[in-house]
Amino acid sequence: MRMVIQRVTEASVTVDDAVIGSIGKGIAVLLGVAKGDTEQDADFLANKLVNLRIFEDEAGKMNRSVQEINGEILVVSQFTLLGDCRKGRRPGFSDAAPPDEADRLYQYFVEQVRRLGVRVATGQFQAMMLVKIYNDGPVTFVIESK
């Protein structure tokens, strides 16, 4: 699994002109599921996400987690994170998990984050989405489970 996370002041997802998920201060997550990924990969990333210290403390140092600031998390499934652009001009997606498996692990990941005590909003799996992300900092990280 691969996720791109961004510290945000707010973020939202719109499908068919309707906002289906939105958060205030917290983390926006773009999540890609690869072939061979398991629930253990999702558990690892969920725990890392909730406990990663990327929010500033009183001294201005990144020393607080999304949990510690009572932040929120927006999770959007994005298979294009598994795109291979090394050859040719068209990305290849042979490393991405099949849709049924990707959706199952995406939903599992979301539930694990909720279980860890953070409010989660989501996008819609396999939908064409408009994602608005107000990156704070900017602070952006790429985290992989393998």
KEDRENZA-360147 format. One record per atom (N, C-alpha, C): residue number from 1; atom name; x, y, z. Coordinates in steps of 0.2 Angstrom, whole numbers. Example, Ala and Ser with C-alpha at 12.3 -4.5 7.8 and 13.67 -1.06 7.14 Angstrom:
2
MARTOR   nr  atom      X      Y      Z
MARTOR    1     N     66    -28     39
MARTOR    1    CA     62    -22     39
MARTOR    1     C     66    -16     39
MARTOR    2     N     64    -11     35
MARTOR    2    CA     68     -5     36
MARTOR    2     C     64      0     39
//
This chain:
146
MARTOR   nr  atom      X      Y      Z
MARTOR    1     N      4     -6      0
MARTOR    1    CA      0      0      0
MARTOR    1     C      4      6      0
MARTOR    2     N      2     11     -3
MARTOR    2    CA      6     17     -4
MARTOR    2     C      1     23     -2
MARTOR    3     N      3     28      2
MARTOR    3    CA     -2     33      4
MARTOR    3     C      2     40      3
MARTOR    4     N     -1     45      0
MARTOR    4    CA      2     52      0
MARTOR    4     C     -3     55      5
MARTOR    5     N      1     58     10
MARTOR    5    CA     -3     62     16
MARTOR    5     C     -1     69     16
MARTOR    6     N     -6     73     17
MARTOR    6    CA     -5     80     17
MARTOR    6     C     -8     83     23
MARTOR    7     N     -4     87     27
MARTOR    7    CA     -7     91     33
MARTOR    7     C    -11     96     30
MARTOR    8     N    -18     97     32
MARTOR    8    CA    -22    102     29
MARTOR    8     C    -26    106     34
MARTOR    9     N    -28    112     32
MARTOR    9    CA    -32    116     36
MARTOR    9     C    -40    114     35
MARTOR   10     N    -41    111     29
MARTOR   10    CA    -47    108     27
MARTOR   10     C    -47    104     20
MARTOR   11     N    -51    100     19
MARTOR   11    CA    -51     96     13
MARTOR   11     C    -58     93     12
MARTOR   12     N    -60     92      5
MARTOR   12    CA    -67     89      4
MARTOR   12     C    -66     85     -3
MARTOR   13     N    -72     81     -3
MARTOR   13    CA    -72     77     -9
MARTOR   13     C    -79     78    -12
MARTOR   14     N    -80     80    -19
MARTOR   14    CA    -86     81    -22
MARTOR   14     C    -87     75    -27
MARTOR   15     N    -93     73    -28
MARTOR   15    CA    -95     68    -33
MARTOR   15     C   -102     70    -36
MARTOR   16     N   -102     71    -42
MARTOR   16    CA   -108     73    -45
MARTOR   16     C   -111     79    -42
MARTOR   17     N   -107     84    -41
MARTOR   17    CA   -109     91    -39
MARTOR   17     C   -111     91    -31
MARTOR   18     N   -110     85    -28
MARTOR   18    CA   -112     85    -21
MARTOR   18     C   -106     83    -17
MARTOR   19     N   -105     87    -11
MARTOR   19    CA    -99     86     -7
MARTOR   19     C   -101     79     -3
MARTOR   20     N    -97     74     -3
MARTOR   20    CA    -99     68      0
MARTOR   20     C    -94     67      6
MARTOR   21     N    -89     71      7
MARTOR   21    CA    -85     70     13
MARTOR   21     C    -81     76     14
MARTOR   22     N    -80     79     20
MARTOR   22    CA    -76     85     21
MARTOR   22     C    -73     84     28
MARTOR   23     N    -67     88     29
MARTOR   23    CA    -64     88     36
MARTOR   23     C    -62     95     37
MARTOR   24     N    -61     97     43
MARTOR   24    CA    -57    103     45
MARTOR   24     C    -50    101     45
MARTOR   25     N    -46    104     51
MARTOR   25    CA    -39    103     52
MARTOR   25     C    -38     96     53
MARTOR   26     N    -33     93     49
MARTOR   26    CA    -31     86     49
MARTOR   26     C    -26     84     44
MARTOR   27     N    -28     78     41
MARTOR   27    CA    -24     75     36
MARTOR   27     C    -28     72     30
MARTOR   28     N    -26     74     24
MARTOR   28    CA    -29     71     18
MARTOR   28     C    -25     66     16
MARTOR   29     N    -28     60     15
MARTOR   29    CA    -24     54     13
MARTOR   29     C    -27     52      6
MARTOR   30     N    -22     51      1
MARTOR   30    CA    -23     48     -5
MARTOR   30     C    -20     41     -5
MARTOR   31     N    -24     35     -5
MARTOR   31    CA    -22     29     -4
MARTOR   31     C    -22     24    -10
MARTOR   32     N    -17     21    -11
MARTOR   32    CA    -16     16    -17
MARTOR   32     C    -15      9    -14
MARTOR   33     N    -19      4    -17
MARTOR   33    CA    -18     -3    -14
MARTOR   33     C    -15     -7    -20
MARTOR   34     N    -10    -10    -18
MARTOR   34    CA     -6    -14    -23
MARTOR   34     C     -7    -21    -23
MARTOR   35     N     -6    -25    -28
MARTOR   35    CA     -7    -32    -28
MARTOR   35     C     -3    -35    -23
MARTOR   36     N     -5    -40    -19
MARTOR   36    CA     -2    -43    -14
MARTOR   36     C     -2    -39     -7
MARTOR   37     N     -5    -34     -7
MARTOR   37    CA     -6    -30      0
MARTOR   37     C    -11    -34      4
MARTOR   38     N    -10    -33     10
MARTOR   38    CA    -14    -37     15
MARTOR   38     C    -17    -33     21
MARTOR   39     N    -21    -36     25
MARTOR   39    CA    -24    -32     31
MARTOR   39     C    -18    -29     35
MARTOR   40     N    -12    -33     35
MARTOR   40    CA     -7    -31     39
MARTOR   40     C     -4    -24     37
MARTOR   41     N     -4    -24     30
MARTOR   41    CA     -1    -17     27
MARTOR   41     C     -6    -12     29
MARTOR   42     N    -12    -13     29
MARTOR   42    CA    -17     -8     31
MARTOR   42     C    -16     -6     38
MARTOR   43     N    -15    -11     42
MARTOR   43    CA    -15    -10     50
MARTOR   43     C     -8     -5     51
MARTOR   44     N     -3     -7     47
MARTOR   44    CA      3     -3     48
MARTOR   44     C      2      4     46
MARTOR   45     N     -1      5     40
MARTOR   45    CA     -2     12     38
MARTOR   45     C     -7     16     42
MARTOR   46     N    -12     13     45
MARTOR   46    CA    -17     16     49
MARTOR   46     C    -14     18     55
MARTOR   47     N    -10     14     58
MARTOR   47    CA     -6     16     65
MARTOR   47     C     -1     21     63
MARTOR   48     N      3     21     58
MARTOR   48    CA      7     26     56
MARTOR   48     C      4     33     55
MARTOR   49     N     -2     33     52
MARTOR   49    CA     -5     39     50
MARTOR   49     C     -8     42     56
MARTOR   50     N    -11     38     61
MARTOR   50    CA    -14     41     67
MARTOR   50     C     -9     44     72
MARTOR   51     N     -3     41     72
MARTOR   51    CA      2     43     77
MARTOR   51     C      8     47     74
MARTOR   52     N      8     48     68
MARTOR   52    CA     14     52     65
MARTOR   52     C     13     59     67
MARTOR   53     N     19     62     70
MARTOR   53    CA     19     68     73
MARTOR   53     C     21     74     68
MARTOR   54     N     16     76     64
MARTOR   54    CA     17     81     59
MARTOR   54     C     13     88     61
MARTOR   55     N     11     89     67
MARTOR   55    CA      7     95     68
MARTOR   55     C     12     98     74
MARTOR   56     N     12    105     73
MARTOR   56    CA     16    109     78
MARTOR   56     C     14    109     85
MARTOR   57     N     19    109     89
MARTOR   57    CA     17    110     96
MARTOR   57     C     18    118     98
MARTOR   58     N     18    120    104
MARTOR   58    CA     19    127    106
MARTOR   58     C     25    130    104
MARTOR   59     N     31    126    103
MARTOR   59    CA     37    128    101
MARTOR   59     C     38    128     93
MARTOR   60     N     33    127     90
MARTOR   60    CA     33    127     83
MARTOR   60     C     36    121     79
MARTOR   61     N     37    115     83
MARTOR   61    CA     41    109     81
MARTOR   61     C     35    104     79
MARTOR   62     N     36    100     74
MARTOR   62    CA     32     95     72
MARTOR   62     C     32     90     78
MARTOR   63     N     28     90     82
MARTOR   63    CA     28     85     88
MARTOR   63     C     21     83     90
MARTOR   64     N     16     84     86
MARTOR   64    CA      9     82     88
MARTOR   64     C      6     78     83
MARTOR   65     N      2     73     85
MARTOR   65    CA     -1     68     80
MARTOR   65     C     -8     71     79
MARTOR   66     N    -11     69     74
MARTOR   66    CA    -18     71     72
MARTOR   66     C    -23     69     78
MARTOR   67     N    -21     64     81
MARTOR   67    CA    -25     62     87
MARTOR   67     C    -25     67     93
MARTOR   68     N    -18     69     94
MARTOR   68    CA    -17     74     99
MARTOR   68     C    -20     81     98
MARTOR   69     N    -21     83     92
MARTOR   69    CA    -24     89     90
MARTOR   69     C    -32     89     89
MARTOR   70     N    -34     83     90
MARTOR   70    CA    -41     81     89
MARTOR   70     C    -43     83     82
MARTOR   71     N    -39     81     77
MARTOR   71    CA    -40     82     70
MARTOR   71     C    -44     77     67
MARTOR   72     N    -45     78     60
MARTOR   72    CA    -49     73     56
MARTOR   72     C    -45     71     50
MARTOR   73     N    -47     65     47
MARTOR   73    CA    -44     62     42
MARTOR   73     C    -49     61     36
MARTOR   74     N    -47     63     30
MARTOR   74    CA    -50     62     24
MARTOR   74     C    -46     57     20
MARTOR   75     N    -50     51     18
MARTOR   75    CA    -46     46     15
MARTOR   75     C    -50     45      8
MARTOR   76     N    -45     45      3
MARTOR   76    CA    -48     45     -4
MARTOR   76     C    -44     39     -8
MARTOR   77     N    -47     35    -11
MARTOR   77    CA    -44     29    -14
MARTOR   77     C    -41     32    -21
MARTOR   78     N    -35     30    -22
MARTOR   78    CA    -32     33    -28
MARTOR   78     C    -27     28    -31
MARTOR   79     N    -30     23    -36
MARTOR   79    CA    -26     18    -39
MARTOR   79     C    -20     21    -43
MARTOR   80     N    -21     27    -45
MARTOR   80    CA    -15     30    -50
MARTOR   80     C     -9     31    -46
MARTOR   81     N     -9     30    -39
MARTOR   81    CA     -3     30    -35
MARTOR   81     C      2     24    -37
MARTOR   82     N     -1     19    -40
MARTOR   82    CA      2     13    -41
MARTOR   82     C      5     13    -49
MARTOR   83     N      4     19    -52
MARTOR   83    CA      5     19    -59
MARTOR   83     C     13     19    -60
MARTOR   84     N     15     16    -65
MARTOR   84    CA     22     15    -67
MARTOR   84     C     23     20    -73
MARTOR   85     N     27     25    -72
MARTOR   85    CA     28     30    -78
MARTOR   85     C     35     29    -81
MARTOR   86     N     39     24    -79
MARTOR   86    CA     46     23    -81
MARTOR   86     C     47     22    -88
MARTOR   87     N     42     19    -92
MARTOR   87    CA     43     17    -99
MARTOR   87     C     37     20   -103
MARTOR   88     N     39     22   -109
MARTOR   88    CA     34     25   -113
MARTOR   88     C     31     32   -110
MARTOR   89     N     25     33   -113
MARTOR   89    CA     22     39   -111
MARTOR   89     C     15     38   -108
MARTOR   90     N     13     32   -107
MARTOR   90    CA      7     30   -104
MARTOR   90     C      8     26    -98
MARTOR   91     N      6     28    -92
MARTOR   91    CA      7     25    -86
MARTOR   91     C      4     18    -86
MARTOR   92     N      8     13    -83
MARTOR   92    CA      5      6    -83
MARTOR   92     C      3      5    -76
MARTOR   93     N     -3      1    -75
MARTOR   93    CA     -6      0    -69
MARTOR   93     C     -6     -7    -66
MARTOR   94     N     -1    -11    -69
MARTOR   94    CA     -1    -18    -68
MARTOR   94     C      0    -20    -60
MARTOR   95     N      3    -15    -57
MARTOR   95    CA      5    -16    -49
MARTOR   95     C     -1    -15    -45
MARTOR   96     N     -7    -12    -48
MARTOR   96    CA    -13    -10    -44
MARTOR   96     C    -17    -16    -42
MARTOR   97     N    -19    -17    -36
MARTOR   97    CA    -24    -22    -35
MARTOR   97     C    -30    -22    -39
MARTOR   98     N    -33    -28    -40
MARTOR   98    CA    -40    -28    -44
MARTOR   98     C    -45    -24    -40
MARTOR   99     N    -50    -21    -43
MARTOR   99    CA    -54    -17    -39
MARTOR   99     C    -58    -20    -33
MARTOR  100     N    -60    -26    -34
MARTOR  100    CA    -63    -29    -28
MARTOR  100     C    -59    -30    -22
MARTOR  101     N    -53    -32    -23
MARTOR  101    CA    -48    -32    -17
MARTOR  101     C    -46    -25    -15
MARTOR  102     N    -45    -21    -19
MARTOR  102    CA    -43    -14    -18
MARTOR  102     C    -48    -11    -13
MARTOR  103     N    -55    -11    -15
MARTOR  103    CA    -60     -9    -12
MARTOR  103     C    -61    -12     -5
MARTOR  104     N    -60    -18     -4
MARTOR  104    CA    -60    -22      2
MARTOR  104     C    -55    -19      7
MARTOR  105     N    -48    -18      5
MARTOR  105    CA    -43    -16      9
MARTOR  105     C    -44     -8     10
MARTOR  106     N    -46     -5      6
MARTOR  106    CA    -48      3      7
MARTOR  106     C    -53      3     12
MARTOR  107     N    -58      0     12
MARTOR  107    CA    -63      0     17
MARTOR  107     C    -60     -2     24
MARTOR  108     N    -56     -8     24
MARTOR  108    CA    -53    -10     30
MARTOR  108     C    -49     -5     33
MARTOR  109     N    -45     -2     29
MARTOR  109    CA    -40      4     31
MARTOR  109     C    -44      9     35
MARTOR  110     N    -50     12     32
MARTOR  110    CA    -54     17     34
MARTOR  110     C    -56     15     41
MARTOR  111     N    -59      9     42
MARTOR  111    CA    -61      6     48
MARTOR  111     C    -56      6     53
MARTOR  112     N    -50      4     51
MARTOR  112    CA    -44      4     56
MARTOR  112     C    -43     11     59
MARTOR  113     N    -43     16     55
MARTOR  113    CA    -42     22     57
MARTOR  113     C    -47     25     62
MARTOR  114     N    -53     23     60
MARTOR  114    CA    -59     25     65
MARTOR  114     C    -58     21     71
MARTOR  115     N    -56     15     71
MARTOR  115    CA    -55     11     77
MARTOR  115     C    -50     14     82
MARTOR  116     N    -45     18     79
MARTOR  116    CA    -40     21     82
MARTOR  116     C    -42     28     85
MARTOR  117     N    -48     29     84
MARTOR  117    CA    -51     35     87
MARTOR  117     C    -51     42     84
MARTOR  118     N    -50     42     77
MARTOR  118    CA    -50     48     73
MARTOR  118     C    -56     48     69
MARTOR  119     N    -59     54     68
MARTOR  119    CA    -65     55     64
MARTOR  119     C    -63     54     57
MARTOR  120     N    -66     51     53
MARTOR  120    CA    -64     49     46
MARTOR  120     C    -70     51     41
MARTOR  121     N    -68     55     36
MARTOR  121    CA    -72     56     30
MARTOR  121     C    -69     52     24
MARTOR  122     N    -73     50     19
MARTOR  122    CA    -70     47     13
MARTOR  122     C    -73     49      7
MARTOR  123     N    -69     47      2
MARTOR  123    CA    -72     48     -5
MARTOR  123     C    -76     42     -7
MARTOR  124     N    -77     41    -13
MARTOR  124    CA    -81     36    -16
MARTOR  124     C    -77     31    -20
MARTOR  125     N    -76     25    -19
MARTOR  125    CA    -72     21    -22
MARTOR  125     C    -74     20    -30
MARTOR  126     N    -70     21    -34
MARTOR  126    CA    -70     21    -42
MARTOR  126     C    -75     26    -45
MARTOR  127     N    -76     31    -41
MARTOR  127    CA    -80     37    -44
MARTOR  127     C    -75     42    -46
MARTOR  128     N    -78     46    -51
MARTOR  128    CA    -74     52    -53
MARTOR  128     C    -75     58    -48
MARTOR  129     N    -70     60    -44
MARTOR  129    CA    -70     64    -39
MARTOR  129     C    -67     71    -40
MARTOR  130     N    -69     76    -37
MARTOR  130    CA    -66     82    -36
MARTOR  130     C    -63     83    -29
MARTOR  131     N    -57     83    -28
MARTOR  131    CA    -54     83    -21
MARTOR  131     C    -51     90    -20
MARTOR  132     N    -53     93    -15
MARTOR  132    CA    -50    100    -13
MARTOR  132     C    -46     99     -7
MARTOR  133     N    -40    101     -8
MARTOR  133    CA    -35    100     -2
MARTOR  133     C    -32    106     -1
MARTOR  134     N    -32    109      5
MARTOR  134    CA    -29    115      7
MARTOR  134     C    -23    113     11
MARTOR  135     N    -17    112      8
MARTOR  135    CA    -11    109     11
MARTOR  135     C     -8    115     16
MARTOR  136     N     -7    113     22
MARTOR  136    CA     -5    117     27
MARTOR  136     C      3    116     28
MARTOR  137     N      7    121     26
MARTOR  137    CA     14    121     26
MARTOR  137     C     18    123     20
MARTOR  138     N     18    120     15
MARTOR  138    CA     15    113     14
MARTOR  138     C     19    108     17
MARTOR  139     N     15    103     20
MARTOR  139    CA     18     97     23
MARTOR  139     C     15     91     19
MARTOR  140     N     19     87     16
MARTOR  140    CA     17     81     12
MARTOR  140     C     22     76     13
MARTOR  141     N     19     69     14
MARTOR  141    CA     24     64     14
MARTOR  141     C     21     58     10
MARTOR  142     N     25     54      8
MARTOR  142    CA     24     47      4
MARTOR  142     C     26     42      9
MARTOR  143     N     21     37     11
MARTOR  143    CA     22     32     15
MARTOR  143     C     20     25     12
MARTOR  144     N     25     20     12
MARTOR  144    CA     23     14     10
MARTOR  144     C     23      9     15
MARTOR  145     N     19      3     14
MARTOR  145    CA     19     -2     19
MARTOR  145     C     25     -7     18
MARTOR  146     N     27     -7     12
MARTOR  146    CA     33    -12     11
MARTOR  146     C     39     -9     12
//
